[in-house]
Amino acid sequence: MTYQDRTQSSDIPKLAPGDIVAIDTDRGIRHAQITHLRAPYPDVLRAIEPTGASEPADIAKGKTAFIAMVELARALRDETVSTRVIGHATIPQADRAFPTFRLPIRNKAGEIVYWWAWDGEGLSVASEAGVTDLPIREILPVARLRARLADLGG
């Protein structure tokens, strides 16, 4: 099924890995690429550093700024958020494997006592996860995604 086939079947396209999404922010349009879909979890995406490119294939060549889990289908349906799929492009080799996320385990006082690492399949204790740049396993609200994308500059 091509990108056009997916968009003609309804007003909201069914997302697929490789889709490039344009998201309006307070500092202009920013882009993200869907890298993984793994039900029942939200879409995994990579935020792309702004390069000035406008074609999906060129946008996809941009550097990954951060990885996040976001419910983009909801944002695509929300008329108050200007978010749209603009095309499809090859996912860079470095972003094809499912990313490992980290999650903090807290005590009753709210202090982090250890970390779990989640690879999309299972959890394992990861004592060093708190000091790495692994993304935190959380559902990033669209408003926070827009703010983080705006902070990328460009």
N, C-alpha and C positions, 0 to 999 in steps of 0.2 A: 504494500500500500504506500503510495507516495504522500508527501506532505499535502498536496492539493486535494487528494482523495479524503484525507483526514479532516480537512477544513470544510469541505463541501457537505459533509454529512450532518453538521450542526453548526450553530453559531460559535460554539466553543470547541476548538480543536482538541482532540485527544492527544495528550502529550506523549512524546517518545524520546528516548535517549538521542541526543544530537540536536534537538530543537534549540534554536536561539530565541530568547525572549528579550524584548525591549521593555524597559521599565522606566517611566518618567520619575525623576527625582527633583528636589529643589534646585539641583545644580545641573540639570539636563538629563538626557537619556543615557541610561547605563544598560549593560547587557549581562545576561547570565545564560548558561547552557545547561540543559538537563543532561545529567550523566548517567543516572540510574533511577529505575522505578522498581520498588520492592514492596509490594503490598504486605502488610497493611500500613506501612510507614509512608510518610510524605515523600515527595519528589526530592532527590538529591541533585543539587546543582552546584556549578562552579561559577562564582562571580568573576567576570573578566575585566581586567584593568582596561580603562578607556584608551583607545589608540586612534580614534578619529575615523576608523573604518566604518563602512555602511553596509557592505555585502556580508551575508552570513559566513561564508567561507573565510573571509578576511578577519571578521570579528573573532571567529573561533581560534584563530592563530594567536590571539592575545594571551598574555600571562594570566594564570589563575591567581586571583587576589585572595579568595577564601572559599571554603566549601561549607554548604549549609543544607539543612532539610527544611523545605518550605512547601506549604500547600498552595502551589501555583494555580491549580484549577479553580480554586476559590477566588483568587485574585483576578483571573481572566473573566470570571462572571461578575465581578464587582465593578459597576459602572463608575464608582467614585475613584477607582485606582486605574490609571492609564497603564495597562500592561497588555502586551500583545506578542504573539508568536510571529516572528518575521521571516522564518525559514529554518533550514536544517543544514548542519555541517558536520564533518567528521570530528569526533572527539579526539583531542590530542592524546598521544600514546601515554603520557604521564598521568592522565586522568581517567583511563579506561578501567582500571581495577577499582573494585568497590573500596571506598576510603574507610579507614579505621577511625571510629569516633571514640571519644572518652566521656565518661560520666563520673562525677564525684559522688562518693558515698559519705554522708554526713552523720555526725552524732546528734544527740538531742539538743546540743547547744548550737548546732548549725555549722560546726567546724568540719572541714574535710578530713576524714580519717584514712581514706585510701581511694584509689581510682579503679574503675573497671574500664576495659577496652572492649569495644563492640565492633566486629568486622562484618556485620550484616547477617551473620549466621549464629554466632554465640558470643558469650561474655567470658572474659578472663581477667584476673587481677593484673593490674599494670601499675606497679609502684612508681614508675617514672612518667606516667601519662600526664600528671599535673604540671610538669615543667616542659612539655613539648608544645609544638604548634598543631597537634591533632585537634580537629574541630570537636566541639562539645556536642554530644547527642542531645539535641533539643529541637523542638519545632519552632523555627524562627518565624515570628509573626511578619506579615508582609510590610507593616509599617517599619519594623526594625530592619528588614532587608533593604527597604528604600533608603533609610538613613545610612546604613553601612555602605551601600552603593554610592550615595552622594558623597560620602567621605573619601571615596577613591580619587577624587579630583578629576582632571581631564578638562 
